[in-house]
Every structure is written in structure tokens, then in C-alpha cells.
Amino acid sequence: MIEKGTFRRIILPGDLGGHQLSQHVREVRQALVEHLAGLDVDAFAQALHRAAVSEKEYIS
């Protein structure tokens, strides 16, 4: 998800206040909702398991 441009947009200093920032937040929220709605929960759980096992191997 972090690799998707929608979640990595640069917010310019001039957009940090008022309506522009609120609009950026709305757009990212909508993209997040859509991403989560299409998430394959079983595949994600398997990926989490693999990451946890891999992490555990490094700290043992």
C-alpha cells in the first residue's frame, strides 16, 4: 500500500491549511477505504504470518 502514489503524495506548504489539507485527507481516506474493501484478508493474514516468522528469526 505504501508504494501506491495515492498514499505517497507530497502536500505542498501552501496546502497545509484550510480547505486544501482537508481535501487531501478526504482523498486519502477514500483511497484507504477502497483499498481495505478490496483486501484479500486470507492473503494478508498469510503475509503477516510470514513477516512475523521472518522477524522472529532475526531476533532469536
C-alpha positions as CSV (number, residue, x, y, z in Angstrom):
1,M,0.0,0.0,0.0
2,I,2.8,2.4,0.8
3,E,4.1,2.0,-2.7
4,K,0.9,3.4,-4.2
5,G,1.1,7.0,-5.3
6,T,-2.2,7.9,-3.6
7,F,-0.6,7.3,-0.2
8,R,2.7,9.0,-1.0
9,R,1.6,12.3,-2.4
10,I,3.5,15.4,-1.4
11,I,1.5,18.1,0.3
12,L,2.9,21.5,-0.5
13,P,3.4,24.0,2.2
14,G,0.7,26.2,0.7
15,D,-1.8,23.3,1.1
16,L,-1.2,22.8,4.8
17,G,-4.1,24.9,5.9
18,G,-7.8,25.1,5.4
19,H,-9.7,23.5,2.6
20,Q,-6.7,22.1,0.7
21,L,-5.5,20.0,3.6
22,S,-9.0,18.8,4.3
23,Q,-9.4,17.8,0.7
24,H,-6.1,15.8,0.7
25,V,-7.2,14.0,3.9
26,R,-10.6,13.2,2.3
27,E,-9.0,11.8,-0.8
28,V,-6.5,9.6,1.1
29,R,-9.3,8.4,3.4
30,Q,-11.4,7.3,0.4
31,A,-8.4,5.6,-1.1
32,L,-7.8,3.8,2.2
33,V,-11.4,2.7,2.4
34,E,-11.3,1.4,-1.2
35,H,-8.0,-0.4,-0.5
36,L,-9.4,-2.1,2.6
37,A,-12.6,-3.1,0.9
38,G,-10.7,-4.9,-1.7
39,L,-8.2,-6.5,0.6
40,D,-7.9,-10.3,0.5
41,V,-8.0,-11.0,4.2
42,D,-6.6,-14.5,4.0
43,A,-3.7,-13.5,1.8
44,F,-3.0,-10.5,4.1
45,A,-3.0,-12.8,7.1
46,Q,-0.6,-15.2,5.4
47,A,1.7,-12.3,4.6
48,L,1.6,-11.1,8.2
49,H,2.4,-14.6,9.4
50,R,5.4,-14.8,7.0
51,A,6.6,-11.4,8.2
52,A,6.2,-12.3,11.8
53,V,8.1,-15.6,11.4
54,S,10.9,-13.8,9.5
55,E,11.1,-11.1,12.1
56,K,11.2,-13.7,14.9
57,E,14.1,-15.5,13.1
58,Y,16.2,-12.3,13.2
59,I,15.7,-11.6,16.9
60,S,16.4,-15.1,18.1
